[in-house]
Amino acid sequence: MYLLDTNALLFFLYNSEKLSQKASEIIYHNNEKISVSIVSMWEIGNQKASNDSRRSF
């Protein structure tokens, strides 16, 4: 089993070139489970909320 950190998750989801070749191979070409921590969801939500609060309407 592999556990993706927040950056690897976002690089993967947005098809970023910042995702290393090795990480890409592990995500796309393996038979093991890929997991994401609930903390990553919290970090992404927290960042989104922070960015939303800075917008002026």
Summary of the structure (lengths in Angstrom):
residues: 57
radius of gyration: 13.9
end to end distance: 44.4
largest distance: 47.3
contacts: 114
relative contact order: 0.20
helix: 56%
strand: 11%
